[in-house]
């Protein structure tokens, strides 16, 4: 009985071109059950779910170094010089950009920069925000001794007089005027009126601010980039914010978090989704009541990426000139004095295509500045289990799958231990055969490639 169940016309009218070279994981499991499981067979009895587990593990292992890498993405690199890793990314095989002739220009990883987590420090180097605040008796408003853009509503405040103030105190409202930040304090329980009457504080005190987030250590804050915008307008329950006149909207970046003077968004993270001229689009409607915030008030925009000074400096590196291929070493002053006398050049820097490094923690690829606005291609491998349609095996590796499943089952069971060494050898032999077949070496192509070598090769 033939394997093809559709006519040639149905095939060419459809969209599953080339699918005959693959076998689905479901068929692999069914075929394995028929050939290996049952009375007088290698595996007397086993559940189909157990076979499915070992089959999925076999696909994962074979996907990493045996199967063909067929995953790729192409983007135009934005001004941020970053590319997000694909959802099913496991590792890359090649990263390059495309020139005007469609030729791929390979990029090479750099080992001399990174994007470490920036820690927010005060002037004394401590990992917290410290500010001097002026208290007024019977008032919950505190005037700080400068502008503190990293202080946001919802932060906890260490009050210097715990005998008078009981319980935790937080920042309820922040306003900035003439370069001075003013905060309104609130009891952490939400009792705004309960704070001023019992405060009993007046004069200047040193305050410590820490995060109220449950996702990070409260004593360690990441350094954020913040921006205040004034003269803003919006409609209640609308996602659009407009500045008139437009003076600073261009500084707002997609992904920034929006803060009002008060923490009125609750636990929702309101993020900037797009910036177009004077119009800022956010992820959630503007729900500020008119009694607390009206049009014309200011909003605070803060970065959430935690980009470090190391990365910001790497972004500003000037484009590399073809005649100055060592610009990436940042030591051209030394090089210029030793032209023709330098040894030990690092090969990854002896090119002008550009460099990159992968920030595994944040899931982004960072590129050097000379790759900006170029078409970038990422070729990568996955584990073959991302979607049901990807759970397929090339027919050249079908036998390797069967041997891998059999070896895994026998090596983890109490029966058939005598067969484990045999199937271990057969597994590796089948994988080697699959690699050779999938390498797709053609004699005439190899001959054509080798004809420009010093010795003639005849077919």
C-alpha beads as a LAMMPS data file, in Angstrom:
LAMMPS data file: protein, C-alpha beads

459 atoms
458 bonds

1 atom types
1 bond types

-500.0 500.0 xlo xhi
-500.0 500.0 ylo yhi
-500.0 500.0 zlo zhi

Masses

1 110.0

Atoms # bond

1 1 1 0.000 0.000 0.000
2 1 1 1.505 3.316 -1.091
3 1 1 2.215 6.102 1.356
4 1 1 0.762 8.840 -0.820
5 1 1 -2.942 9.307 -0.179
6 1 1 -3.507 12.367 -2.400
7 1 1 -3.254 13.009 -6.098
8 1 1 -0.493 15.111 -7.635
9 1 1 -3.043 17.826 -8.414
10 1 1 -4.099 17.985 -4.760
11 1 1 -0.444 18.252 -3.751
12 1 1 0.341 21.160 -6.080
13 1 1 -2.882 22.923 -5.135
14 1 1 -2.042 22.662 -1.439
15 1 1 0.734 24.224 0.647
16 1 1 2.552 21.233 2.172
17 1 1 5.379 21.216 -0.344
18 1 1 8.259 18.863 0.425
19 1 1 6.421 17.232 3.295
20 1 1 7.067 13.709 1.965
21 1 1 10.645 13.833 3.257
22 1 1 9.398 13.927 6.862
23 1 1 7.644 11.486 9.211
24 1 1 5.390 12.778 11.972
25 1 1 6.191 12.017 15.588
26 1 1 2.859 10.250 15.963
27 1 1 3.776 7.868 13.137
28 1 1 7.202 7.315 14.688
29 1 1 5.575 6.259 17.966
30 1 1 3.065 4.016 16.187
31 1 1 5.745 2.344 14.054
32 1 1 7.988 1.847 17.081
33 1 1 5.136 0.204 19.001
34 1 1 4.483 -2.172 16.103
35 1 1 8.131 -3.166 15.607
36 1 1 9.548 -3.178 19.145
37 1 1 6.706 -3.727 21.646
38 1 1 4.816 -6.955 22.262
39 1 1 5.163 -10.633 23.031
40 1 1 8.482 -12.160 21.892
41 1 1 9.807 -8.677 21.082
42 1 1 12.529 -6.592 22.659
43 1 1 10.122 -4.639 24.871
44 1 1 7.355 -6.884 26.240
45 1 1 5.094 -4.146 27.556
46 1 1 5.160 -0.363 27.848
47 1 1 2.685 2.517 27.846
48 1 1 2.370 4.714 24.794
49 1 1 2.906 7.783 26.992
50 1 1 6.314 6.418 28.010
51 1 1 7.250 5.935 24.370
52 1 1 6.059 9.464 23.599
53 1 1 8.296 10.908 26.337
54 1 1 11.416 9.170 25.042
55 1 1 10.476 10.050 21.454
56 1 1 10.247 13.733 22.333
57 1 1 13.583 13.598 24.121
58 1 1 15.102 11.921 21.053
59 1 1 13.785 14.702 18.802
60 1 1 15.288 17.294 21.116
61 1 1 18.721 15.699 21.120
62 1 1 18.750 15.062 17.371
63 1 1 17.556 18.613 16.672
64 1 1 20.659 20.083 18.268
65 1 1 23.348 18.490 16.098
66 1 1 21.840 16.070 13.563
67 1 1 18.737 17.518 11.924
68 1 1 18.977 20.323 9.409
69 1 1 18.669 23.841 10.799
70 1 1 15.747 25.381 8.938
71 1 1 14.699 28.154 11.357
72 1 1 15.443 31.761 10.460
73 1 1 14.210 35.307 10.979
74 1 1 14.903 38.513 9.068
75 1 1 14.377 41.996 10.500
76 1 1 15.462 45.562 9.811
77 1 1 17.608 46.444 12.798
78 1 1 15.956 49.335 14.721
79 1 1 17.841 52.278 16.282
80 1 1 17.895 50.388 19.588
81 1 1 20.408 48.008 17.938
82 1 1 18.699 45.015 19.525
83 1 1 16.861 41.977 18.194
84 1 1 14.567 39.879 20.348
85 1 1 15.290 36.166 20.481
86 1 1 12.571 34.055 18.819
87 1 1 10.020 32.349 21.020
88 1 1 11.378 28.851 20.311
89 1 1 15.069 29.854 20.263
90 1 1 17.592 27.387 21.683
91 1 1 20.850 28.395 20.011
92 1 1 22.024 30.209 16.897
93 1 1 23.888 28.818 13.915
94 1 1 24.597 32.051 12.026
95 1 1 23.960 35.791 12.386
96 1 1 24.545 38.079 9.432
97 1 1 23.310 41.150 7.558
98 1 1 22.454 41.427 3.883
99 1 1 24.088 43.908 1.516
100 1 1 22.547 45.550 -1.543
101 1 1 23.302 42.498 -3.706
102 1 1 21.604 40.057 -1.353
103 1 1 24.932 38.656 -0.138
104 1 1 25.048 37.611 3.505
105 1 1 27.757 39.383 5.490
106 1 1 28.606 37.276 8.552
107 1 1 28.737 38.901 11.978
108 1 1 31.000 37.684 14.735
109 1 1 30.421 37.669 18.492
110 1 1 32.374 40.085 20.642
111 1 1 33.904 39.055 23.947
112 1 1 34.786 42.560 25.052
113 1 1 31.439 44.061 26.037
114 1 1 28.172 43.086 27.721
115 1 1 24.985 44.512 29.217
116 1 1 25.256 43.916 32.984
117 1 1 22.407 44.751 35.333
118 1 1 22.822 48.401 36.393
119 1 1 22.419 48.854 40.150
120 1 1 21.018 52.124 41.456
121 1 1 23.392 53.726 43.960
122 1 1 23.328 56.876 46.052
123 1 1 26.293 59.220 46.434
124 1 1 27.774 57.013 49.160
125 1 1 27.667 53.992 46.867
126 1 1 24.868 52.280 48.792
127 1 1 22.335 50.273 46.778
128 1 1 19.312 52.467 47.509
129 1 1 17.892 55.924 46.914
130 1 1 18.717 58.363 49.706
131 1 1 17.285 61.879 49.788
132 1 1 16.904 64.688 52.301
133 1 1 13.263 65.650 52.784
134 1 1 11.750 68.687 54.457
135 1 1 8.708 67.788 56.590
136 1 1 5.919 70.174 57.527
137 1 1 4.000 69.445 60.733
138 1 1 0.589 67.797 60.212
139 1 1 1.240 67.364 56.473
140 1 1 1.969 64.319 54.415
141 1 1 3.814 66.347 51.737
142 1 1 7.623 66.180 51.834
143 1 1 9.838 68.437 49.722
144 1 1 13.063 66.691 48.667
145 1 1 16.389 68.424 48.163
146 1 1 16.471 67.982 44.390
147 1 1 14.971 66.113 41.474
148 1 1 14.788 62.346 41.953
149 1 1 13.382 60.806 38.770
150 1 1 13.816 57.244 40.066
151 1 1 11.419 57.785 42.976
152 1 1 7.968 56.590 41.901
153 1 1 4.614 56.106 43.542
154 1 1 4.376 52.809 45.390
155 1 1 7.922 52.844 46.785
156 1 1 8.465 52.218 50.488
157 1 1 9.979 54.967 52.628
158 1 1 12.173 54.468 55.681
159 1 1 10.882 57.173 58.080
160 1 1 13.515 58.300 60.622
161 1 1 11.043 58.468 63.541
162 1 1 9.507 54.997 63.954
163 1 1 8.274 55.855 67.462
164 1 1 5.820 58.324 65.959
165 1 1 5.044 56.508 62.682
166 1 1 3.849 52.943 63.103
167 1 1 3.746 50.562 60.181
168 1 1 5.164 50.919 56.690
169 1 1 4.883 54.189 54.792
170 1 1 4.887 54.508 51.036
171 1 1 5.016 57.135 48.302
172 1 1 1.502 58.062 47.202
173 1 1 2.166 60.959 44.851
174 1 1 5.218 62.518 43.151
175 1 1 5.411 65.918 41.500
176 1 1 8.334 67.810 40.008
177 1 1 8.507 71.596 39.768
178 1 1 11.575 73.717 38.996
179 1 1 13.839 70.709 39.430
180 1 1 12.495 69.809 42.899
181 1 1 10.642 66.575 43.652
182 1 1 7.789 66.646 46.150
183 1 1 6.251 63.438 47.474
184 1 1 3.034 62.728 49.349
185 1 1 3.253 59.900 51.873
186 1 1 0.613 57.299 52.591
187 1 1 0.288 54.459 55.050
188 1 1 1.079 51.179 53.320
189 1 1 -2.408 50.031 54.290
190 1 1 -3.846 52.767 52.080
191 1 1 -4.953 55.080 54.898
192 1 1 -3.882 58.434 53.469
193 1 1 -5.544 60.459 56.244
194 1 1 -3.909 58.394 58.965
195 1 1 -0.413 59.690 58.257
196 1 1 -0.394 63.507 58.743
197 1 1 -2.284 63.673 62.020
198 1 1 0.145 61.327 63.783
199 1 1 3.353 62.325 62.054
200 1 1 4.701 64.905 64.448
201 1 1 7.627 65.580 62.092
202 1 1 8.996 68.904 60.929
203 1 1 12.343 69.937 59.532
204 1 1 14.870 68.035 57.420
205 1 1 15.346 64.266 57.612
206 1 1 17.251 61.720 55.550
207 1 1 14.913 59.250 53.838
208 1 1 15.680 55.881 52.291
209 1 1 13.533 54.634 49.410
210 1 1 13.229 50.979 48.428
211 1 1 11.136 49.101 45.906
212 1 1 7.783 47.630 46.860
213 1 1 8.035 45.006 44.122
214 1 1 7.750 41.347 45.070
215 1 1 9.746 40.348 41.987
216 1 1 13.117 41.773 43.104
217 1 1 15.090 42.229 46.277
218 1 1 13.567 45.274 48.008
219 1 1 17.007 46.571 48.935
220 1 1 18.384 46.526 45.391
221 1 1 16.955 48.696 42.638
222 1 1 17.868 48.745 38.973
223 1 1 18.957 52.042 37.518
224 1 1 16.274 53.307 35.156
225 1 1 16.211 56.014 32.530
226 1 1 13.383 58.417 33.305
227 1 1 11.704 61.258 31.438
228 1 1 9.135 63.848 32.573
229 1 1 6.669 65.220 30.022
230 1 1 4.429 68.213 30.619
231 1 1 1.476 69.725 28.745
232 1 1 -0.087 66.332 28.110
233 1 1 -3.707 65.687 27.224
234 1 1 -5.857 62.582 26.872
235 1 1 -9.408 61.341 27.146
236 1 1 -10.495 59.123 30.009
237 1 1 -10.468 55.437 29.027
238 1 1 -8.383 56.282 25.948
239 1 1 -5.013 54.778 25.043
240 1 1 -3.711 57.964 23.405
241 1 1 -1.571 60.647 25.084
242 1 1 -0.698 63.858 23.198
243 1 1 1.760 66.625 24.041
244 1 1 1.132 70.159 22.801
245 1 1 3.462 71.712 21.923
246 1 1 5.559 68.658 21.089
247 1 1 8.922 69.146 22.776
248 1 1 10.060 65.820 24.187
249 1 1 7.875 63.055 22.747
250 1 1 10.734 61.897 20.522
251 1 1 12.641 60.929 23.698
252 1 1 9.918 58.465 24.699
253 1 1 10.786 54.910 23.692
254 1 1 8.552 51.904 23.110
255 1 1 8.512 49.715 26.211
256 1 1 8.839 52.534 28.730
257 1 1 6.534 52.291 31.740
258 1 1 4.141 55.166 32.410
259 1 1 3.848 56.599 35.925
260 1 1 1.422 59.247 37.100
261 1 1 1.871 61.325 40.220
262 1 1 -0.129 58.627 41.991
263 1 1 -0.198 54.895 41.666
264 1 1 -3.646 54.899 40.088
265 1 1 -3.006 52.093 37.664
266 1 1 -2.923 49.592 40.504
267 1 1 -0.928 46.482 39.646
268 1 1 -1.269 46.978 35.894
269 1 1 1.899 47.870 34.039
270 1 1 1.072 50.643 31.596
271 1 1 3.665 50.511 28.830
272 1 1 4.318 52.630 25.763
273 1 1 3.382 50.600 22.684
274 1 1 4.112 53.160 19.950
275 1 1 5.330 56.726 19.431
276 1 1 4.213 58.703 16.384
277 1 1 4.986 62.411 16.272
278 1 1 3.301 64.026 19.268
279 1 1 1.102 60.976 19.915
280 1 1 2.003 58.302 22.474
281 1 1 -0.008 55.069 22.526
282 1 1 -0.080 53.063 25.772
283 1 1 -1.145 49.539 26.626
284 1 1 -3.934 50.462 29.082
285 1 1 -6.500 53.286 29.155
286 1 1 -5.694 56.466 31.071
287 1 1 -7.831 56.063 34.178
288 1 1 -6.710 59.086 36.229
289 1 1 -9.702 60.735 37.935
290 1 1 -9.942 64.452 37.171
291 1 1 -9.741 65.257 40.895
292 1 1 -6.227 63.824 41.063
293 1 1 -4.775 64.434 37.631
294 1 1 -6.071 66.638 34.859
295 1 1 -5.009 67.348 31.316
296 1 1 -1.932 69.509 31.212
297 1 1 -0.332 67.608 34.074
298 1 1 2.923 65.747 33.698
299 1 1 3.599 62.041 33.443
300 1 1 6.779 60.131 34.100
301 1 1 8.163 57.620 31.583
302 1 1 10.767 55.151 32.812
303 1 1 12.720 52.511 30.951
304 1 1 12.157 48.921 32.013
305 1 1 15.007 47.315 30.105
306 1 1 17.691 48.072 32.680
307 1 1 20.253 48.922 29.997
308 1 1 23.682 49.521 31.470
309 1 1 26.189 52.286 30.826
310 1 1 28.390 49.626 29.221
311 1 1 25.761 48.977 26.562
312 1 1 24.952 52.669 26.076
313 1 1 28.630 53.415 25.428
314 1 1 28.892 50.460 23.049
315 1 1 25.919 51.862 21.105
316 1 1 27.707 55.152 20.500
317 1 1 30.768 53.621 18.811
318 1 1 31.217 55.332 15.445
319 1 1 30.673 53.390 12.269
320 1 1 33.735 51.487 11.185
321 1 1 35.572 52.667 8.116
322 1 1 36.818 50.032 5.739
323 1 1 40.366 51.409 6.090
324 1 1 40.207 51.173 9.882
325 1 1 39.221 47.590 10.622
326 1 1 40.669 47.771 14.124
327 1 1 38.223 50.391 15.371
328 1 1 36.417 47.751 17.405
329 1 1 39.495 47.272 19.548
330 1 1 39.137 50.880 20.778
331 1 1 42.907 51.257 20.719
332 1 1 43.531 52.925 17.374
333 1 1 45.898 55.368 19.049
334 1 1 48.227 52.466 19.775
335 1 1 47.653 50.930 16.368
336 1 1 48.404 54.186 14.524
337 1 1 51.813 54.313 16.179
338 1 1 52.624 50.739 15.232
339 1 1 51.395 50.400 11.655
340 1 1 52.959 47.300 10.163
341 1 1 54.563 46.334 13.470
342 1 1 51.657 44.756 15.300
343 1 1 51.258 41.023 15.947
344 1 1 48.573 38.949 17.603
345 1 1 45.550 40.479 15.833
346 1 1 42.345 38.835 17.034
347 1 1 40.621 37.338 13.955
348 1 1 37.068 38.186 15.070
349 1 1 38.044 41.873 14.949
350 1 1 39.805 41.701 11.584
351 1 1 36.614 42.464 9.682
352 1 1 34.267 45.380 9.149
353 1 1 30.899 43.608 9.013
354 1 1 30.157 44.303 12.671
355 1 1 29.820 42.431 15.930
356 1 1 27.140 41.307 18.366
357 1 1 26.644 39.664 21.697
358 1 1 23.661 37.765 23.061
359 1 1 22.165 38.773 26.390
360 1 1 20.670 35.466 27.464
361 1 1 19.134 36.944 30.638
362 1 1 17.098 39.614 28.833
363 1 1 16.585 37.547 25.662
364 1 1 18.061 40.026 23.195
365 1 1 20.864 40.201 20.652
366 1 1 22.856 43.450 20.821
367 1 1 24.589 44.684 17.669
368 1 1 27.362 47.201 17.039
369 1 1 26.345 50.607 15.708
370 1 1 27.464 50.020 12.110
371 1 1 24.713 47.386 11.693
372 1 1 21.924 49.909 12.386
373 1 1 19.058 49.901 9.866
374 1 1 20.565 46.951 7.979
375 1 1 18.637 43.790 7.186
376 1 1 19.725 41.260 9.811
377 1 1 19.208 37.504 9.532
378 1 1 19.209 35.125 12.486
379 1 1 19.521 31.424 11.702
380 1 1 18.871 29.275 14.725
381 1 1 17.903 25.855 15.997
382 1 1 15.024 24.848 18.225
383 1 1 14.308 21.585 20.001
384 1 1 11.650 20.455 17.512
385 1 1 8.852 20.485 20.111
386 1 1 7.575 24.060 19.881
387 1 1 4.405 23.194 17.934
388 1 1 2.698 20.013 16.778
389 1 1 3.611 20.770 13.158
390 1 1 7.307 20.859 14.072
391 1 1 7.289 17.384 15.625
392 1 1 8.539 15.732 12.456
393 1 1 11.586 13.654 11.601
394 1 1 13.463 13.529 8.326
395 1 1 13.328 10.057 6.803
396 1 1 17.132 9.933 6.748
397 1 1 17.024 10.031 10.566
398 1 1 14.024 7.753 11.122
399 1 1 16.154 4.768 12.110
400 1 1 18.142 6.945 14.502
401 1 1 14.869 7.817 16.225
402 1 1 13.897 4.165 16.668
403 1 1 17.306 3.237 18.069
404 1 1 17.344 6.247 20.391
405 1 1 13.900 5.422 21.778
406 1 1 14.758 1.736 22.254
407 1 1 18.037 2.524 24.015
408 1 1 16.352 5.065 26.325
409 1 1 13.588 2.628 27.301
410 1 1 15.928 -0.317 27.903
411 1 1 18.422 1.753 29.906
412 1 1 15.683 3.035 32.256
413 1 1 13.832 -0.242 32.806
414 1 1 14.447 -3.375 34.862
415 1 1 14.107 -5.739 31.922
416 1 1 16.457 -6.152 28.981
417 1 1 19.551 -4.805 30.725
418 1 1 21.673 -7.235 28.742
419 1 1 20.571 -5.466 25.559
420 1 1 21.590 -1.987 26.712
421 1 1 25.230 -2.125 25.417
422 1 1 24.044 -3.420 22.048
423 1 1 21.440 -0.713 21.553
424 1 1 23.857 1.924 22.755
425 1 1 26.200 0.984 19.900
426 1 1 23.323 0.785 17.420
427 1 1 22.031 4.189 18.514
428 1 1 25.321 5.976 17.886
429 1 1 25.823 4.118 14.617
430 1 1 22.367 5.152 13.407
431 1 1 23.011 8.782 14.410
432 1 1 26.316 8.802 12.504
433 1 1 24.562 7.445 9.439
434 1 1 21.845 10.093 9.737
435 1 1 24.445 12.860 9.982
436 1 1 26.183 11.637 6.845
437 1 1 22.940 11.425 4.906
438 1 1 21.685 14.800 6.090
439 1 1 25.027 16.474 5.303
440 1 1 23.813 16.309 1.687
441 1 1 27.272 16.105 0.100
442 1 1 27.092 15.855 -3.700
443 1 1 30.167 14.722 -5.623
444 1 1 29.780 17.109 -8.556
445 1 1 29.306 20.081 -6.196
446 1 1 32.402 19.104 -4.232
447 1 1 34.419 18.752 -7.441
448 1 1 33.305 22.173 -8.666
449 1 1 34.345 23.731 -5.362
450 1 1 37.745 22.055 -5.392
451 1 1 38.615 22.937 -8.996
452 1 1 40.133 26.266 -7.971
453 1 1 42.669 24.502 -5.727
454 1 1 46.295 23.901 -6.589
455 1 1 45.731 20.338 -7.826
456 1 1 43.306 19.274 -10.532
457 1 1 40.560 16.905 -9.490
458 1 1 39.046 14.713 -12.176
459 1 1 35.708 12.996 -11.944

Bonds

1 1 1 2
2 1 2 3
3 1 3 4
4 1 4 5
5 1 5 6
6 1 6 7
7 1 7 8
8 1 8 9
9 1 9 10
10 1 10 11
11 1 11 12
12 1 12 13
13 1 13 14
14 1 14 15
15 1 15 16
16 1 16 17
17 1 17 18
18 1 18 19
19 1 19 20
20 1 20 21
21 1 21 22
22 1 22 23
23 1 23 24
24 1 24 25
25 1 25 26
26 1 26 27
27 1 27 28
28 1 28 29
29 1 29 30
30 1 30 31
31 1 31 32
32 1 32 33
33 1 33 34
34 1 34 35
35 1 35 36
36 1 36 37
37 1 37 38
38 1 38 39
39 1 39 40
40 1 40 41
41 1 41 42
42 1 42 43
43 1 43 44
44 1 44 45
45 1 45 46
46 1 46 47
47 1 47 48
48 1 48 49
49 1 49 50
50 1 50 51
51 1 51 52
52 1 52 53
53 1 53 54
54 1 54 55
55 1 55 56
56 1 56 57
57 1 57 58
58 1 58 59
59 1 59 60
60 1 60 61
61 1 61 62
62 1 62 63
63 1 63 64
64 1 64 65
65 1 65 66
66 1 66 67
67 1 67 68
68 1 68 69
69 1 69 70
70 1 70 71
71 1 71 72
72 1 72 73
73 1 73 74
74 1 74 75
75 1 75 76
76 1 76 77
77 1 77 78
78 1 78 79
79 1 79 80
80 1 80 81
81 1 81 82
82 1 82 83
83 1 83 84
84 1 84 85
85 1 85 86
86 1 86 87
87 1 87 88
88 1 88 89
89 1 89 90
90 1 90 91
91 1 91 92
92 1 92 93
93 1 93 94
94 1 94 95
95 1 95 96
96 1 96 97
97 1 97 98
98 1 98 99
99 1 99 100
100 1 100 101
101 1 101 102
102 1 102 103
103 1 103 104
104 1 104 105
105 1 105 106
106 1 106 107
107 1 107 108
108 1 108 109
109 1 109 110
110 1 110 111
111 1 111 112
112 1 112 113
113 1 113 114
114 1 114 115
115 1 115 116
116 1 116 117
117 1 117 118
118 1 118 119
119 1 119 120
120 1 120 121
121 1 121 122
122 1 122 123
123 1 123 124
124 1 124 125
125 1 125 126
126 1 126 127
127 1 127 128
128 1 128 129
129 1 129 130
130 1 130 131
131 1 131 132
132 1 132 133
133 1 133 134
134 1 134 135
135 1 135 136
136 1 136 137
137 1 137 138
138 1 138 139
139 1 139 140
140 1 140 141
141 1 141 142
142 1 142 143
143 1 143 144
144 1 144 145
145 1 145 146
146 1 146 147
147 1 147 148
148 1 148 149
149 1 149 150
150 1 150 151
151 1 151 152
152 1 152 153
153 1 153 154
154 1 154 155
155 1 155 156
156 1 156 157
157 1 157 158
158 1 158 159
159 1 159 160
160 1 160 161
161 1 161 162
162 1 162 163
163 1 163 164
164 1 164 165
165 1 165 166
166 1 166 167
167 1 167 168
168 1 168 169
169 1 169 170
170 1 170 171
171 1 171 172
172 1 172 173
173 1 173 174
174 1 174 175
175 1 175 176
176 1 176 177
177 1 177 178
178 1 178 179
179 1 179 180
180 1 180 181
181 1 181 182
182 1 182 183
183 1 183 184
184 1 184 185
185 1 185 186
186 1 186 187
187 1 187 188
188 1 188 189
189 1 189 190
190 1 190 191
191 1 191 192
192 1 192 193
193 1 193 194
194 1 194 195
195 1 195 196
196 1 196 197
197 1 197 198
198 1 198 199
199 1 199 200
200 1 200 201
201 1 201 202
202 1 202 203
203 1 203 204
204 1 204 205
205 1 205 206
206 1 206 207
207 1 207 208
208 1 208 209
209 1 209 210
210 1 210 211
211 1 211 212
212 1 212 213
213 1 213 214
214 1 214 215
215 1 215 216
216 1 216 217
217 1 217 218
218 1 218 219
219 1 219 220
220 1 220 221
221 1 221 222
222 1 222 223
223 1 223 224
224 1 224 225
225 1 225 226
226 1 226 227
227 1 227 228
228 1 228 229
229 1 229 230
230 1 230 231
231 1 231 232
232 1 232 233
233 1 233 234
234 1 234 235
235 1 235 236
236 1 236 237
237 1 237 238
238 1 238 239
239 1 239 240
240 1 240 241
241 1 241 242
242 1 242 243
243 1 243 244
244 1 244 245
245 1 245 246
246 1 246 247
247 1 247 248
248 1 248 249
249 1 249 250
250 1 250 251
251 1 251 252
252 1 252 253
253 1 253 254
254 1 254 255
255 1 255 256
256 1 256 257
257 1 257 258
258 1 258 259
259 1 259 260
260 1 260 261
261 1 261 262
262 1 262 263
263 1 263 264
264 1 264 265
265 1 265 266
266 1 266 267
267 1 267 268
268 1 268 269
269 1 269 270
270 1 270 271
271 1 271 272
272 1 272 273
273 1 273 274
274 1 274 275
275 1 275 276
276 1 276 277
277 1 277 278
278 1 278 279
279 1 279 280
280 1 280 281
281 1 281 282
282 1 282 283
283 1 283 284
284 1 284 285
285 1 285 286
286 1 286 287
287 1 287 288
288 1 288 289
289 1 289 290
290 1 290 291
291 1 291 292
292 1 292 293
293 1 293 294
294 1 294 295
295 1 295 296
296 1 296 297
297 1 297 298
298 1 298 299
299 1 299 300
300 1 300 301
301 1 301 302
302 1 302 303
303 1 303 304
304 1 304 305
305 1 305 306
306 1 306 307
307 1 307 308
308 1 308 309
309 1 309 310
310 1 310 311
311 1 311 312
312 1 312 313
313 1 313 314
314 1 314 315
315 1 315 316
316 1 316 317
317 1 317 318
318 1 318 319
319 1 319 320
320 1 320 321
321 1 321 322
322 1 322 323
323 1 323 324
324 1 324 325
325 1 325 326
326 1 326 327
327 1 327 328
328 1 328 329
329 1 329 330
330 1 330 331
331 1 331 332
332 1 332 333
333 1 333 334
334 1 334 335
335 1 335 336
336 1 336 337
337 1 337 338
338 1 338 339
339 1 339 340
340 1 340 341
341 1 341 342
342 1 342 343
343 1 343 344
344 1 344 345
345 1 345 346
346 1 346 347
347 1 347 348
348 1 348 349
349 1 349 350
350 1 350 351
351 1 351 352
352 1 352 353
353 1 353 354
354 1 354 355
355 1 355 356
356 1 356 357
357 1 357 358
358 1 358 359
359 1 359 360
360 1 360 361
361 1 361 362
362 1 362 363
363 1 363 364
364 1 364 365
365 1 365 366
366 1 366 367
367 1 367 368
368 1 368 369
369 1 369 370
370 1 370 371
371 1 371 372
372 1 372 373
373 1 373 374
374 1 374 375
375 1 375 376
376 1 376 377
377 1 377 378
378 1 378 379
379 1 379 380
380 1 380 381
381 1 381 382
382 1 382 383
383 1 383 384
384 1 384 385
385 1 385 386
386 1 386 387
387 1 387 388
388 1 388 389
389 1 389 390
390 1 390 391
391 1 391 392
392 1 392 393
393 1 393 394
394 1 394 395
395 1 395 396
396 1 396 397
397 1 397 398
398 1 398 399
399 1 399 400
400 1 400 401
401 1 401 402
402 1 402 403
403 1 403 404
404 1 404 405
405 1 405 406
406 1 406 407
407 1 407 408
408 1 408 409
409 1 409 410
410 1 410 411
411 1 411 412
412 1 412 413
413 1 413 414
414 1 414 415
415 1 415 416
416 1 416 417
417 1 417 418
418 1 418 419
419 1 419 420
420 1 420 421
421 1 421 422
422 1 422 423
423 1 423 424
424 1 424 425
425 1 425 426
426 1 426 427
427 1 427 428
428 1 428 429
429 1 429 430
430 1 430 431
431 1 431 432
432 1 432 433
433 1 433 434
434 1 434 435
435 1 435 436
436 1 436 437
437 1 437 438
438 1 438 439
439 1 439 440
440 1 440 441
441 1 441 442
442 1 442 443
443 1 443 444
444 1 444 445
445 1 445 446
446 1 446 447
447 1 447 448
448 1 448 449
449 1 449 450
450 1 450 451
451 1 451 452
452 1 452 453
453 1 453 454
454 1 454 455
455 1 455 456
456 1 456 457
457 1 457 458
458 1 458 459
